[in-house]
Amino acid sequence: MNERAAQPTADTISKQVAAGHPEHSVWVSANAGSGKTHILTERVLRLLLAGVPPQNILCLTYTKAAAAEMQRRVADRLGAWALRDDAHLVDDLKRISAQTPSQEKLALARTLFATALETPGGLKINTIHAFCEAALHRFPIEADIPVGFSVIEEAEQIEMVRAARDAVLAGGLAGDAEVAEAVATLFTLMSDKQIEDAVNGALGAGRELKAVLADPAKSKKNLSTLLGLKKPITSTQVLSDAENNSAFFQQLANRVFALTPPDPARSRFEDKLARLDWPQPGFANLCAAFLTQKGAVPKGGFPKKIIQDEDPELADAMQAEAERLAEATALLTKARLVERSEALLDVMAAIHRRYSEEKQRTGRLDFADLIDRFETLLAVKDNAPWVRYKLDSGITHILVDESQDTNPGQWSVVKLLADDFFDGDSAVERPRTLFAVGDEKQSIYSFQGAEPAIFAQTGSELGLRAMSAKKPWKSLRFRASRSEEHTSELQSH
């Protein structure tokens, strides 16, 4: 690649400067390769250059690797500034702010590396989980959690959940009254792999699973209502009714054969009909003959024209039987879905209970607990205002990286931390800003509850609050290429 030819456009440079404005809240939607981490890094530098103490800046990202990369980039830039001559330092500061720096600003830039090192705890560039963990360690009593709790790492959590799952399933197969019926239902309706996938999928839902398990009876009722089932019904009952209520008998089949003789080597309707075992053909066999593979009434050519012309009564009987079977198939699908879901819910409740008991026994929290407990601490507990005041006094600028991978609970934490940024006395006393950058098309953590659409929704919500409070707010979109990001990095060194 010709790096010199890949110069960033004037529009990109202008947006980079706007994104870094230390007194503006900014919401950045950036396409892949547009340099999201570069944009975030330069905003941190602009904040430090504006005189914001390092301890007042909070950078939140999704992974430890991303946090480490951010810390490295900021440290490298600050270290370079401490050693640069005036001419190169002027160029660098002018490039990121579009303003010629004063001598005072140059002097400040050279001291920022030492300032950051000397700041207790340094710059707060953390994963959101690490931030919540640190805050909860400050307020364990208020959060109603064990003092000195430890965090369960992801690999260990997987093993703990697997152990709880295996214990519950084994207990159910052995006759444990609590889950025996539910486990038997799962193994009747699903394969071992399907059960494992269903359990893992439910556990991965996290926040949604917690809401469902809060009131299992209500959740079961909601599912039946959603499926349009007005009364409880089992798949066994549906099958029994479907097999016993057929109005299509062998005599009618013989009338079909008289008009369209079957061929044992073919698979037309009449051929499948001829292979049925009368007088008890079985529901599945009837469906295979009368319906499509998707369980629907065939369209076009059913019944055949010769049957419609020669025996209209037979054609009506065939149509009526196909419609009856299609309705029964749809009802059977719903009944089995309810049975599987209710059984899975009962099993999940037992797994979750066993897993939670083990966490409580060992005084530990998992990543989801960190978010939930911190959110509750800030929003629900009686001493929430005091806790928020203590946290708020040290944070004036919040930056969120990889925002598309942030789930609803994590966004709730961010909004709670920034609750007073756009109103209240604290918003008047000193500049407070919120910055987020992400690409909603690139989320890779949907399995952990990330909802990329919330990135845009949250930006709209907070933007309205900022504008209502007459606080500076910008929404920016970057479409730059990777070459532009690389060139910007080259220019900064």
N, C-alpha and C positions, 0 to 999 in steps of 0.2 A: 504493500500500500504506500502511496505517496503521502506521507503525513503532512507535508507542507501544503498540499492541494486540498486537504480536508479542513479548511478553515471554517469555524463556526459562523453562521450567518449573523447579520446585524440583529435580526429578530431574536435569535437564540441568546445572543449576548445581552440584549435588552431585558429578556425574560429572566436570565440568570441574575442580573442586577436587581430586578424587581423582587425575585424570590428571596433574596438575601436581605432585604431592607429590614433593619433591626427594630423598627417601630411599627411595622405592618404585620398583621396576621395574614398568612398565605396558605392557600390550598392548591397543591400542585398535582395535576394528573399528567404523568409522564409515560410515554410509550417505551417499549423495550429498547434498551441501548441509548436512551437519552441522557444518561448520567445522573440517575436519582441520588446516588450516594455523593457524587461530586456536588450537586446542588445543596444537599443537606450539610455537607462539610463547610462549604463557603458561607452558609448562613450562620453556623456556629462561629466561624472566624469573624464575621461582621458583628455579631453580638458582642464578642470579646473586645473587638476594636471600639465598639460603642461604649465600653466601660462597664458592661454587665459582669458582675462577679461570677467566676466559674461555677460556684456552688448554687447560683440561681438559675442555671440552665439545666433542663432535664431532657435528654434524648432517649426516646424509647424505640426499640426495634424488636423484631420477632425472633431472631436467632442469636445465639452466642457468637457465631461466626460473623454476622453482620455487625454486632456491637464491637467486636474486636477490630474489624476492618475500619469502622468509624473512628475508633480511638487511635488507631495507627495513622490514619490520614491526617487527623487534626494535629497529633503530636509531630508528625513529619513536617507539616506546614509551619507550625509554631517554632520548631527547632530550626528550620531554614531561615525564618525571619530573624531569629536572634543572631545569625551569622552573616546576613547579606549586607552588601554595601548599599549606600543610599540610593544610587541610581536603580539598581535591580529591585530594591524594596519599594521604591516609589512606583515603579511599573507594576509590580504585583498588587499593591494596595489600590492603585488606580483602576486596574483591570476588574477587580471584584466589586468595587463600589462606584465606578465611573466618576470618581472625584479625585483631584490631586491632594494627597495627604499633607497635612501640616507637619512641621517638625515635631510638635507634641505627639502627633499620631504615629510618626515613625519611632519615636522613643518608646511609646507605649507598646507598639508591635514587637519591639525587641525584648520587652520584659514579660510578654504574655506566657512564654514557655515556662519561665521560672515561676510565674504566678500560678499557673495551672498545676505545676508540681508541688508547690507549697500549700495549695488549697487542701484542707482536710477532706479526704475522700476523693479528691480530684474532680475532674469533670464527670457529671452523672450521665454516662452513656451506657445504658443497660438494656437488657431485654425487659419487657413489661413484667414478666414473672419475677425476675431478679429484683426489680424495683418494689413490687408488692411484697416480696419476701422480706426485704430490708425494712419496709414500713411496718409490717406486721410484727417483726422482732422488736420494734420500738413500742408497740402498743398491744402486747399479747393479752393483757387483762381486759382491756377495752374490747378486743376482738373475740374474747372468750375462746382462746386457743391455748395449747400447752406452752408454758414459758420454756424457751430454749428448744422449740420444735425444730425438726429437720425436714428437709424436702426429699420426696421420693423422686429419683431420676427416672426418665422415661423407660429405660430398659428394665429397671427393677419393677416399675409399675406394671409393665406388660406381664412379667412373671407372677406378680401378686394377683393380678386379675385372672390370669390363666389358672392359677392354683384355686382361686375361689370358684371359678367356673367349673373346673373339673370336680371339685368337691360337691358342688350343688348337683351336677348332673349324675354323678356316681350315687349320691344320696337318694336322688329321685328314683333311679333304677333299682336301688336296694329297698325301696318302700318308704322313704321318708315322707310322712303324711303331709308335710308342708308343701312339697313340690312334686310328689309322685305322679299325680294326674297330669300336671303340666308337662313334666318331662316325658311321660308316656305319649302325650299328644304330639310333642315335637318330634320324637323318634318315629311316630307313626306317619306323620305328614311330610317329614323332611329328611334328607340325607345327613350324614355326619358333617359333611363339608358345608351344606346349607345352614345347619345349626351353628357351626363355628362362625361362618360369615355373618349370620344374623346377630349373634351375640356380640361379635366384635364391632359390627356396624352400630348397634344400639349403644354400646359403651363409648364409641367415638362421638356420639351425638352430644355427650356431655350435658350442656345446659338444657337441651330439649328433654333428655332422659330424666334429668332431675325434676323438671316440671311434670312429666308424665307419672313418675313414681311418687310424687307428692300426694296424688289421689288416684290410685289405680282403678277404683270402681268408676269414677267419673271418666277416666280415660277410655275405659272399655265401652261405656255408654256413648261417649262421643264418637267412637269408631263406628258403632252400629248405626248411629244417627247419620253419620257421613255417608255410609253405604246405603242408606234408605231402608234399613231393616227395622220394621216397626215392632217386631217381637223377637225374642231369642229363638234361634233355630240351629240345629246341628247338621253337619254334612251327612251323617247317617240318616237323619230324617228326610233330608232332601233326596237322597238316593233312593230310599224306600218309596217315597211318594212318586218319584219319577218312574220307577220300574213298575209300580202297581197301577198307575193311572193311564197307561197307554191305551189309546183307542184304535191302534193299528194292529190287526191280527193277521194270522197266516192266510186267511181267506182273501184279504185285501192284497197281500203279497202275491198270491196266485193270480189275481186279476192283472197285476203289473206284469207278471211273467208271460201272460197270454198275449199282451200287447207288445212287450219288448223282452224277448227271451234272453235269459242270462247266459254269460259265457264265463266258465270257471277260470279262464286264463286272463280275464280283464278286470278292471276295477271301477266300472261304472256303477251308478246307483243300483240298478237291478242286479248287478253281479255281487255287490256287497250284501244286498238284501237276501240273495239266495243262500249266502253263507251263514245267515243267522240261525240260531238254535231255538226254534219255536217249541213250546209256547213261552219260554223264558229267555228271550234273546240277550238280556242284560243292557243296562243303561249305556255303558261305554260303546258297545257294539251298535246300538241304535244310533247313537250320535255319530259314529264313524260312517254310517250309511247315509243318514239324512242331512248332516251338517258339513260345513267346510272344516278344514283343519283348525280354524280359529273359533269354531263353535257357533258360526252364524248360519242363517238360512241361505242356501245357494241363490244367487241372482242370475236370471236369464237361463232358460232351458230347463228349469225345474218348476213343476213337473214337465216332462217332455211333451211336445206339441201333440203327439199321437194320443197320449193319455188324456190331455185336455180336450181333444176333439172327440175321442171315442168313448171316454168314461169320465165326464166332468165330476161326478160324485167321488170317484177315486182320486182325482186330482186335488179336490178340496180336502180329502182325508189326508193325503200326503202333505199338503201345505200346512194343515192344522197340526199334524204330528211334528213337522220340522219346527214350527213356531213354539210348540210346547217344549220340545227338547232344548231349543235355544234358550228359552226362559229358565228352564231347570238348570242348564249349564251355567248361566249367569248367576243364578241363586246359589248354586253349589260353589262357585268361585268365591262369592262373598262369604258364605258360611265357613269355608276352609280358611279364608283370610282372617276372619274373626277368631276362629279356633287357634290358628297359628299365632296370631298377634296376642291374644289373651294368655296363651301358654307361655309365649316368649316374655310377656310382661311379668308374669308370676315368677318365671325363672330369673329374669333380670333383677327383680326386686330382691330375691334371695341372694344372688351374686353380689349385688351392690351392698346389701346389708352385711354380708360376710367380709367383704373388702373394707367397708367403713369401720367395722369392729376391729379389724386388724390394724388399720391406721390409728384408731383411737388407742388401742392397746399399746402401741409403740410410740405414741406421741408424734405422729408425722402427718404432713400434708402433701398432697400431690399438686401438680400445676393448676388444675382446675380449681382446687381449694383456695390457692393463693388469690386467684381473681375473685372468686365468690366471697371469700371472707373479707378481702379488702373492700370490695364493693359494698358489702353489708356494713362494714365499719364506717364508711364515709356517708352512707345514705340512710341507714336504718337505726343504728344504735343510738341510745339516749345521749351519749357523749360525742356523737358524730361532729357537731359544730366545733367542739374544742379540738378534736383530732384534725379536722380540716384546717383549722386556724394554725395549728402547729406545723402542718405540712405546707400550708399555703405561704407561711412566712418565709420559706426558703426557696420557693419556686416562682419565678416571674416569666419564664419562657419555656414552653413545652414544644418539642419537636418529635414527630412520629414518622418513622421510616417504614418502608414496605407495608403501607397502610392497607393494601388490598388483602393482606393475610390476617388482618385483625378481626376477631370475632365479636359478636354483640356484647359479651361481657367485658371484653377488653376496651371496646369503645365506650362503654358505660363508665369505666374507670377513668379514661381520658377526659370525658365530659365532666365527671365529678371533680377532677383535679382542676379543671379550667372553669368551674362553675362561676367563679367571681371575676373572671377575666374581663367580662364585658358589662358588668354592672356592680353595684356596691361600692363601698368606700375604697377598697383596694384597687379598683380599676382607675380611680382618680389619682391616688397617691403616687403611682409609678407606672411606667409603660409595662403592659402585660401582652404577650403575643402567643399565638398558637400557630404552629406550622405542621403541615402533613404532606407527605409525598407518596404516591403509589400509582399503580397501574392495575385497574380493576379487571383487565383482561388476562392478567398473569398470575392470579392466585393459585398457589400449589398446596394450600392447607385447608381445603374444603372438608377433608376428613377429620379435621380438628375443630370444625365449626366455623371456619372463616366464611364470611359472607361479603364478597367483594362489592356488591351493590351498596352496602352500608357506608362505604367510603364516600361515595358521591352524596348519599342522603345526609350523612353527618356534616359534610362540608356545606350543604345547602342550609341545614338547620343552624349551624354555628355562624355562617355568613349573615343570615338574617338577624341573629342576635347582635352581632358586631355592628352591622349597619344601623340597627335600631338604636344602639348606644352611641352612634356616631364615632365608632372606632375604625381605623383603617383596615380594610379587608380586600384581598385580591384573590381571584381564582385564575390560575394559569394552566395552560396545557403545553407540554413540550413534545415535539415530534422529531427531535434531532436524532442523528444517527450515532452509532458507536464511535465513528471516526471523529465526530465533533467532541464527544466526551474526552476521547484520548488526546485530541489536540489541546483541549482546555487544560488537561492535566500536564501536558508537556510545557505549556506556556507558564504554568504556575511554579515550575521548578527551575 
